[in-house]
């Protein structure tokens, strides 16, 4: 009971910050932060989707190495932008979001997506990894990571949109 009260007080304190108030009351700031959050999600999902599909065996004729060099850093920039802007959006209605099952589930799915990305990077040494069988079938663990990634990020995208409506 004490922990829940302390968390509730912390969430209300976040909502009472100057930054949260400025975002809530500005004609331009909140919509621009929201647009930047969407841009971050677009960069993330836009980079992850083709890479995951390639890991799953789509476009086997396309070499994986150039995709592997370009798309993960692009996804990382998108994730960073989405996280920073998402935190700013969160503090405007922290108590409401923290009570939302959709929001909590979205954060869990994002955590799964992040853990999967870290695991995939660990599976793939910088010098070898899935680039060697560029035209062949990739190891099952790499394919599995691609499937988990695809499911996690698309689910997070859908849940994120639902949070805004429910």
N, C-alpha and C positions, 0 to 999 in steps of 0.2 A: 504494500500500500504506500509506503514512504517513497519507494522508487518511482512509482507511477506519478505521485504528486510532484516529485522533483523534476521528472521529465516534462510534465505538463507546464511547470513553472519555467523551465528552460525554453520550451517551445514558445510560450507567450513572450518571454524576453527576446527571442529572436524576432518575433513579429513586431515588437516595440522598438527595434533598432531604427536609427535614422535612415539607414539604407532601405530597409523594408518599407518604411513610411514614404520615402521619396519615390520608390518604385510604384507603390499603390496609388499615389496621388499625382503622378506625372502623366501628362497626356502622351508623351513620347517614350519615356524610359522603359516602362513595362512592355509595350509592344515591340520595341527594338530588342530588348533582352529576349523576349519570347521568339522573335524572328531569328536571333543569333542561336538560340537553343535548337530551333528547327534546322538551321543550317548545319550545326554540329551533328545532329542526328542524321541528316542527309549525307554528309561526308562519311560518317561512320558506316551507315547501312549501305551506302552506295559503293564503298570500298570493300566491305565485308561480303556482300552478296556475290559479286563475280568471283572473288577468291574462293569462297566456300563452295560455290558450284563447280569450280575447277578442281578443288580438292575431292569433290564427290564424283568426279569423272566426266563432267560435262566439258566440252571443248578440249578433249584430249590432244587435239592437234596443236593447240596453243601452248607454247612453252611456259612452264610454271615460273621459271627464274625471274623474268621481268615483272610478272605480277607480284611475286613474293617481295621484290625490292621496292615496288611503288605503293602497293595497296595497304600493307600494314601501317606504314608511317602516315598515310592519308587517313586511315581509320583512327589512328592515335590522335591526330590533330582534331578530328571530328569529335572523338570521345572527350578530349580535354575541353573543347569549347562547349559541348553539351553539358558536361559536369559543372563547369563554372557558372554557366547561365542557368542551369537547373537548380543549383544551390541558391542563386539569387531569386529565382521564381519561388522556390520552396519557402524562403523566409517571409514572403508576403502573406502566406496562409499556412504556416507551419503546423498549427494545431489541427487544421482541417486535413491537410495531407497526411499527417502522421496517423490520423484515425481512419484513413481510407485503405480498405483492403486491396483495392486496385493499385494504389501507390506502393504499398508495402510489397505486394507481389512483384511489381515492376522492379523495385530495388533488389529483390532476391534474384530475379531473372538477370538483371544487369550484373550482379555479383557472379552468377554462374557463367555468363558470357566472358567476363574478365578472367575468371579462374581458368576457363577453357583456353583463352588466348595465351595466358601465361604457360599453361601446360603444352600447348602446341608449339610455342617458341622453344620450350625445353626439349621437345621431341626432335626438333629440327636444328641440327648444328648449322652455324652460319655458312660453312663451306660445302655442305652436302645436302642432307635433308631430302625433301621431296623433289628437289630440282633434278636429281640424277635420272629418275624414271620419267623424264619430261613427256614422253609420248605413251608411256605404259601405265599400268595400274599402280596406284600409290599404296603404301602400307595401310593396313586396316585401321591402325590407330590414328593416322592422319585423316583418313576418310571419316572416321567416327568424330574426330574433332571438328571437321568441316560441317558435319550434320548437326552436331550440338551447337556450334556457333550460329549456323543458319537459323535453327529453331529459336535459340535464345534471343538473338538480336531482332528477329521479326516479331517475336512475342513481346519484347520490351517496347518496340515501336508501337504495336497495337495497344498495349496497356497504357503507354504514355498518352496516346490520343484519347483513350477512354477516360483517363483521370480528369481531363479537362471538361468532360461532359457529365460525369456521374459522381 
